[in-house]
Amino acid sequence: MASTYLDNIVAWHRERASADHRVWQDRLERVYYSGPSMSQTLRAGTRVKVIAEVKRRSPSKGWIDEHLDPATLARDYQRGGAAALSVLTDEPHFAGSRHDLEVVRAAVEIPILRKDFTVSANDVLDAAEMGASTVLLIVAVLERAELANYITLASECGIDALVEVHDADEASIALDLGAVLIGVNQRDLRSFEVNSTHAADVIAGLDAGVLTVAESGMTSRADVERAAAAGFDAVLVGEAFVRATDPVALVHSFTTVEKVDRA
């Protein structure tokens, strides 16, 4: 079987992590995040929260904005009413960097998700050290024991773990391991195609107390309304905002949708 986008990306990150000889246990005592909380922010208020993404390119579509200024875009997102930001730090596949996250952290006061392929304990600690409020843990790329360990480690260094799932089976694993912030990605990470109704199907099986984020395929206010109707607390939007001629206005138009309580 031919390798997929996901296979190639994860293989690269596994190799990177295997070459990282830092002892994460030695770092834990001095790495702790004490900034704004993602989970508290997403839980507050009555409207669906918008997590706006700083994203230069994708493996499937190529460049979205090759000349993107992360600090300027982040400030625009915050002015538009975004509750939180997501910053790509994967360099070879998404043209992101640690520097992007650090300059965004300096530019805004709202929580930040480090969007990357987390495959080691050092990756979790790096997220906190960069100033991220949240680390991304993708069920599809982690062993069960790894996922459990990284959820715990994130808590120990003061950050949230956004556990990303793609189907009901992955959601069940996330819940079993104690995830309290779950993202449902509508993008198939193997083909990178988006199914805009997929998230609603997956969320039906999640406990009402779990914070939920609908990811990928959000291009209009109608998409946010659909996510709200399904019971999502937040939406993560990238490409639509990056390509917008007026990101402040577009972000704002996504921020006025009321939440709908899940039964």
WOWO-V505520 format. One record per residue. RES is the residue in one small letter. PHI is phi in whole degrees, -180 to 180 (none if undefined). PSI is psi in whole degrees, 0 to 359 (* if undefined). D_LAST is the distance of its C-alpha to the last C-alpha in whole Angstrom. Layout:
res=[RES,RES]
phi=[PHI,PHI]
psi=[PSI,PSI]
d_last=[D_LAST,D_LAST]
//
This chain:
res=[m,a,s,t,y,l,d,n,i,v,a,w,h,r,e,r,a,s,a,d,h,r,v,w,q,d,r,l,e,r,v,y,y,s,g,p,s,m,s,q,t,l,r,a,g,t,r,v,k,v,i,a,e,v,k,r,r,s,p,s,k,g,w,i,d,e,h,l,d,p,a,t,l,a,r,d,y,q,r,g,g,a,a,a,l,s,v,l,t,d,e,p,h,f,a,g,s,r,h,d,l,e,v,v,r,a,a,v,e,i,p,i,l,r,k,d,f,t,v,s,a,n,d,v,l,d,a,a,e,m,g,a,s,t,v,l,l,i,v,a,v,l,e,r,a,e,l,a,n,y,i,t,l,a,s,e,c,g,i,d,a,l,v,e,v,h,d,a,d,e,a,s,i,a,l,d,l,g,a,v,l,i,g,v,n,q,r,d,l,r,s,f,e,v,n,s,t,h,a,a,d,v,i,a,g,l,d,a,g,v,l,t,v,a,e,s,g,m,t,s,r,a,d,v,e,r,a,a,a,a,g,f,d,a,v,l,v,g,e,a,f,v,r,a,t,d,p,v,a,l,v,h,s,f,t,t,v,e,k,v,d,r,a]
phi=[none,-66,-70,-108,-52,-62,-56,-67,-66,-65,-60,-62,-71,-64,-66,-59,-66,-68,-90,-91,-98,-66,-92,-64,-64,-73,-90,-58,-65,-107,-110,-151,-96,-133,-91,-63,-89,-67,-65,-65,-65,-70,-80,-76,79,-112,-105,-63,-83,-108,-104,-98,-106,-95,-145,-84,-153,-136,-63,-88,-110,76,-68,-98,-153,-65,-108,-58,-103,-62,-67,-63,-64,-61,-65,-62,-60,-65,-64,-75,106,-58,-80,-157,-124,-125,-126,-73,-117,-72,-88,-69,-107,-123,61,-93,-167,-59,-58,-56,-67,-66,-72,-68,-59,-74,-92,-134,-107,-86,-63,-131,-93,-82,-93,-163,-100,-78,-133,-153,-64,-62,-62,-64,-65,-61,-59,-64,-66,-71,105,-76,-84,-148,-112,-92,-121,-100,-57,-66,-114,-119,-71,-57,-66,-61,-59,-60,-65,-76,-62,-65,-64,-58,-62,-66,-105,87,-117,-85,-113,-89,-94,-94,-126,-125,-156,-65,-65,-67,-63,-63,-62,-59,-66,-59,-93,91,-64,-117,-133,-121,-104,-106,-89,-83,-94,-72,-72,-93,-102,67,-85,-110,-115,-72,-107,-66,-59,-63,-67,-73,-67,-57,-95,-93,-63,-64,-83,-83,-74,-129,-127,-88,-119,74,78,-91,-122,-150,-60,-61,-67,-67,-62,-65,-65,-63,-61,-78,105,-73,-87,-154,-128,-110,-126,-120,-57,-59,-73,-64,-82,-66,-72,-133,-62,-60,-67,-68,-58,-58,-66,-88,-97,-110,-93,-78,-67,-121,-64,-81,-67]
psi=[136,146,153,173,311,314,312,318,314,320,318,315,326,319,318,314,325,337,357,108,12,141,107,329,329,340,335,322,331,359,111,132,135,25,199,141,130,312,319,321,316,332,338,149,183,357,153,128,147,124,111,136,137,109,118,318,170,156,330,328,352,210,133,314,97,335,24,135,106,322,315,314,319,317,322,316,315,319,328,349,11,136,334,169,158,133,124,130,358,122,310,334,332,0,28,183,162,320,319,314,319,321,328,319,323,339,336,166,354,164,154,134,129,110,107,180,93,119,9,163,323,327,319,312,324,321,312,320,327,340,13,144,340,143,144,127,116,117,323,343,0,145,157,317,322,312,314,315,320,329,314,316,320,314,321,332,17,11,162,157,118,109,115,130,162,349,178,325,317,323,321,319,314,315,318,328,7,16,135,354,109,130,134,111,122,356,127,114,353,321,342,17,152,136,107,352,358,317,321,325,320,321,339,333,5,146,144,338,351,133,136,142,127,127,143,145,12,109,350,167,327,325,322,319,322,318,320,316,329,345,13,146,335,162,145,122,129,283,317,319,320,322,348,140,333,82,329,311,319,317,313,321,339,349,4,20,128,142,154,121,138,145,*]
d_last=[42,42,40,37,36,34,37,39,37,36,40,41,39,40,43,43,41,44,47,45,47,45,44,41,41,44,42,39,41,42,39,36,34,33,32,29,26,23,20,21,22,18,16,18,18,16,17,17,19,22,24,27,30,33,34,38,38,36,38,37,38,40,41,38,40,43,44,41,42,39,39,40,37,35,36,35,32,31,33,31,28,26,24,26,28,29,32,34,36,37,41,42,39,38,40,39,40,40,42,39,36,39,40,37,36,39,38,35,33,29,28,29,28,31,30,32,33,32,34,36,36,38,36,33,36,37,34,34,38,37,35,32,29,27,28,27,26,26,25,27,31,30,31,29,31,31,28,27,30,30,26,28,31,29,28,31,33,30,28,25,24,22,22,22,21,21,20,18,20,21,17,18,21,20,17,20,22,20,19,17,17,17,19,18,22,22,26,27,29,32,33,31,30,27,24,22,19,19,16,14,15,14,11,9,11,10,9,6,10,12,14,14,17,18,21,24,25,24,27,26,23,22,21,19,17,16,15,13,12,10,9,12,13,17,19,23,26,29,32,31,31,34,36,35,38,37,34,33,33,30,28,28,27,24,23,22,19,16,13,9,6,4,0]
//
